[in-house]
């Protein structure tokens, strides 16, 4: 007899006995198998004869049975909602005291139980058509019988209201409205109305489609591209809100089909408890190269942050004896090009330079951000601004120590709201009230903003995609030149990068360095000329009755910050790396001719 495929519906089969044969597992077996693992669940639950997918709780049925519209006594339910029932007060009261510990264990067991994915597969098993009751299609009225809203301005407004209501209730961003309208038009033009009416889906189904169908197809397409082109890898580890660790792997390569340079997310790997270089290296081989051995020969570049599990350095060179991921790949591919992550380098230099800045100033900024990080205080601060005629009041930003630009953005916002914060704190008894009135705090906050703005502007530049290394190289030279000139005498302010780079700033006792460096008074004069606001607040500081910080000490902190930055730049930035041409494997740009890359591939393939 012909075989048929059962439709996927919650009411496909009314009698659970229809699948009870030697070859086909029954629905009862499929749904009760997770419960068999815990004796308490198996003891108190049994299957509803009228619905094989429904469980009935003996405890609650015997003590307080409930009836539905059908008149049948049914308590309990589908496994996904079973835990909610077992946690109810009624079930807890009906459970004997000695069994309550088992009840808690059973609830935890259900929490850990995943959805039985084999259920749909079992329903789709070929079954003799005389063994099943045919599923009745829901009756759908003809589209001509339906009441549709005709074309009019009023109905168009109604349609927009329906869309807005849907976006609000589903928390969709406003900029998704055009895409949502395009989807509705596409569905209306492409699919039959009866198909749409009969269709049903869930969050789990969509996740499975994305993960197993769409993602797999995209990954296969990327792997095919990598087999035809040299590529570089960019890796970075991160964590989610629950503390789980993940490793994101991006690839950059020449996409000849589309005629551009592509940057794609290849895979996200969940990390275990061990994050050593060996563990990450084995994960990379297992997840990427083991299943796609051909692309291993096309790997020519890698970029990571400077964590010890990623790379071990000897100054600017990769240590061949190191245990990091890059070091292990370097042993197998000696011509592998390693590009340092400039954003991480600059951020580390900022953290190091801040050690020489007054810590009480940093603490002052962090305390202000923390204090105004509550609704009532923030609202009151906005009211003060509105009373002063500000049409769009601002709030103090929240400080996050792990974000590169957080300290700069907080400092910038505090400076813009300084007078309003001072008015607000007048109403309090906090020590911050005296600090905000002190011109010394304002001057140090202003100087911190100036120095951070110059450094973090380069981080923002390096975060852009599709940068050529020569562009990055010019930027790091520019940054070094700007900060080095701040330390030099007026006569040497026009020096080029090559000239300032030749000075040994790390050894200020060197004769050549001492001749070119500005004295304390010369440095103060240059800074006041460059930033006139500094001189203005220095005068206010001198008027303080108890002046603990003189002008020399203030400029001393500023000079120490700049000097530490210049020394760190000269030591950590790759000014002397000799791979300018080859490093295009990492920093690529669309404007490059694809013919150049085809020739580059042939050249690489000959060496391999």
C-alpha angles and dihedrals in degrees: 000000000000119000122230134195115236116234116246104250137130090238101044099119124032098184117053091203094070093082097042102112135115098268105037124064112228125240088244091059092048095051100038097046092084089050094051089070091071119053095207093058093046091050100051102034133072135171122265105241091216094051119030092198095057127087126208123207112225093200095057094036093055094045106033114002118193129204131215129204088284090060092237121133105243128160124163121035149194114353093250091061096033093093091057090054094048089052093055120113093239094057091045091053093047091051116094115247094243090053098050094089089054089048091057091048090051092051090052090049091055091049089058093045115104126210111282099248092187093067095085091044091054092051090052093057113121108263129181107260092230089061097060136058110237115250112243115229112233111257110249120192118236114268089240090061093055125097106242125181109247125227110285140124091253093054091045088056089048090053091052090049091052090051092048091049091051092050092048096048092046095043094237120167116254093238089064091070096093092048091048091052091049089052092052091050092048093049092047093052098041111038133058115248093235091053090053092048093051095044120102131175142169141207091262093052093051091048091052092048092050095044101040103030113023099031093045092051093048092048092050090051091051092048090051089053091049090054089061101040140044110251143184130221127226117193135183134163125225141164137228129230091271093056097256115149123225137179117216116205120197127183129204120198145145109276103204094180093060094029098235145088110271130206111195137174104240101181147337112221122199110228126218128217093287116075101171122136090254093052093049091046092052090049091052092051094044097046101036117016101033094062094036107035093161094067091056090080092054095056107112106153144032134187127191140147118273100261115142093241089056101045142355114211137200098202102298097342129089109251106235089206095050124117100220125115092255092048092053093047089046091059091057095040110032091181092057111131117224118202119193118229102246093197092059091045093053092045091052090049090053092051090050094047092050089065087076094050120091105274093210089065092054090047090050091056093046092049092051091051092048094046095053093043091101130087101239096048092045091050092050091050090053090050090055090052092048091052088056091055099262107153096196109034118204132214132219111265123241115250119232116184093203096057117088098218098036098098092047095048091047092049092048093050093047091052091051092049097038099117093044092050088050090053091048094049090052086074092057138064095226123132087235087074091070094041094054090054093052112099088207090067091049093049093049091046090050093049090048090052092051094050096042092047092058094049099041092048086070091050088054089051094049091051090067117105127240097028120161115227092238088061090051090045092054091049095052089048090050093051093048091049094050095051094041092053090056088067097047132087121264092259092061099045091108096056119133126234093263091054097048091041089059091063115095098227090170089064108049090172089069111113095227092049094048091052093055102038118095119241120242093265093046091049091051091050093050092049094050090049091050094043111029093183089069093065091047093057093041088064091053091049091054089057092060113113092224105035106182096167117056126197093262093056093049094052089043090062091047092049092048090053092051094044093051089049093051094047092048092047092052091049102042108029116088098240092142101041110126102212104090096134099038092048090072082090087077105030105046133163134204095234092071116106113252089220088067090056093047088056090046090054092053090050092050093046091056091056092048 
